Amino acid sequence: MGHYYRFKRGDQVTITSGRYAGFYGAVDSAVFQRTIDYPDAFSPGYHVIIDDDVVVTLRWDQVRAMNIDLEDNQ
């Protein structure tokens, strides 16, 4: 089964669950590997750059487009 990656490098995202829930960041790359919140499973996901150039690896379902957050607040 294939997986479609929704985001590309530079896209602004919000982290929606896990250790970094609520953080904002920018997608660095699409990956298929273990993630910070699910270290025992390989999953499609993203490297996301957050504060101070920290890079976290997240599953595809742990991020959403930042513009959704902006629309929700209006």
LINZIUR-V711180 format. One record per helix or strand of 2 or more residues. SS is the DSSP state (H for helix, E for strand). FROM is the first residue (numbers start at 0). TO is the last residue. If there is no record, write none. Layout:
SS;FROM;TO
SS;FROM;TO
//
This chain:
E;11;14
E;23;32
E;42;49
H;50;52
E;53;58
H;59;61
E;62;64
H;65;71
//
